[in-house]
Amino acid sequence: MSKIIARLINDEEGATAPEYGLIAALIAAVIVAAVTALGTKVSSTFSYIDSKMPTPGS
């Protein structure tokens, strides 16, 4: 069993696809976090602006 694990660790063939997948997943997670944070900030800004505007017909 230890020979199989050692062979998998030392095997460099095909390692690029999983690595690219992990990098893409990390980038996607960062983008989601950034968009969520930015969306919250933009939403609160619009809510603030809306609260400062007069109501129609007043």
Steps between C-alpha positions, in 0.01 A plus 500: 500500500784739581651437156176613333486819707867573433446447128200738501696766686796477262286480186508835320293399198155651487562716803433820310126449453421467873732789575324719245168393647610601850628834374173565316299409811710735712459785252124438486477508881688831511274647231186388685627651825592828330167530318310421820690766696464754222131421457436559869682834487313612186167394649561697818606804295180489295294457817667807650435704185139382493446604861628852423274557198164667551188295446296584189208736559644652816 
